[in-house]
């Protein structure tokens, strides 16, 4: 997932609607599927108005396998962060 986030942060780094506070604007989390559903569902959480197609396009462009495909995009007012300034993935997992 960090590799996906690196690709996405690079792909969208020049957008004029990035948060000015320097906080993260995109994070990817895996929501585990049930036994019937199988593999985990990858969810992109973002403060930007992005679609699933817009998020997956740069992932394909750099050659990542289709296994690394975002299935859902969740728009948030802000990506939750820990006191250290790093993304709070536990909070994101609860939102997915």
Long-range contacts (C-beta under 8 A, 24 or more apart in sequence): 1-28, 1-29, 1-30, 1-42, 3-64, 3-68, 4-28, 4-42, 4-59, 4-64, 4-68, 4-70, 7-58, 7-59, 7-62, 7-64, 8-44, 8-55, 8-58, 8-59, 10-58, 11-57, 11-58, 11-61, 12-48, 12-50, 12-58, 15-48, 17-48, 17-49, 18-48, 19-47, 19-78, 23-78, 23-79, 23-81, 24-79, 24-81, 24-87, 25-79, 26-50, 26-79, 27-79, 27-87, 27-89, 27-92, 28-70, 29-89, 29-92, 29-93, 29-96, 31-93, 31-96, 41-71, 41-72, 41-96, 42-68, 42-69, 42-70, 42-71, 42-72, 43-70, 43-71, 43-72, 43-73, 43-74, 43-92, 43-96, 44-70, 44-72, 44-73, 44-74, 45-73, 45-74, 45-76, 45-79, 45-92, 45-95, 45-96, 46-73, 46-74, 46-75, 46-76, 46-79, 47-75, 47-76, 47-77, 47-78, 47-79, 48-75, 49-75, 50-75, 72-96
